[in-house]
Amino acid sequence: MATQAFVVPYWWSEHPEARRDHSSKMITGDSAHAAYFMGAQYFKIKLVIVAVGPDYRLSGKAVKKAVTRNSILVIASLPGFSHGPH
């Protein structure tokens, strides 16, 4: 959530036209923390969910395909403790 607290308001200050039409998109894997889903709803950002593989990794090709002109953030991180080291 800290990511959104800083990135989204800054991006909107630089691109006010995107805020008016709510076309901003955030890309994340389906294993992302629930805070990103709630943040997208709060900021009225369309959340594009990309499936992760059996090893909980995002495919670079799938993310590249999901990125558009309206994408403002791609969320990716290391696997969480519950998913184990990969």
N, C-alpha and C positions, 0 to 999 in steps of 0.2 A: 504494500500500500504506500510505503514511503516513496517508491518510484513514481507512482501516479501523483502523489502530492506535490512533487517538484516538476516533473516532466510535462504533465498535461496543462496546468495553468501557464507555464512558460510557452509551450507550443501554441496555445490559443492566443496568447498575447502577440505572437509573431504572425499568426494566421487567423485573424478574427472572422474571415469569411467562412471558415470551417465550422466555427461554433454556431453560427446562425442556422445552418442547414442540418446539423447533427450527422454529418457524413463521415466523421472521424472513425477510424477503425483501429483496433488493437488486436494483435495476433498472438496467440498463445497455444500451448499444447493442452490436450484434454486432462493432463495430470496437474495443472497449475493449482496453486493455492486458491481457496475460495475467495480470498480478499480481492483478487483480480476480477473475479466475476462480479462481486459486489461493487467494486470501484467503477467498472464499466457501466453498470446500471446507474450508479450515482451520477457520474459525469455524462451520461447519455452518449456513450461511445459504443459503436457496434463491435461486438466481440467475435472475432473469427477464430474458431477452434480447429486446430490441426491435430490429427491423431498422432500419438507417439507410438513407437515400435515396441516390441516385446521387451526391449532393453531400456524402456522409458526415455528414449532419445528422439528428438525431433529430426525429421529428415530436412536437410537443407533445401532440397528440391521442392518439397511440399511447402516450406515457408516461403521460398522465392515465388512460388506460384500464387500464394495467398496475398503477397504484398501488392498494394495498388498505390495510386497517387494519394489516396486518402489515409493511408496507414501512418500512424504517428508513433507506434511503439510495438516492438516485438519482444515478448517475454520468454526468456530461456534461462535456465539455471542448471546447476548440478542436481543429480537425483537426491531426494530427501532421505533422511535416515531410514524411514520405513521401506524404501525401495532398495536399499543396500548399495554398496559401491559397485560401479561398473567400469 
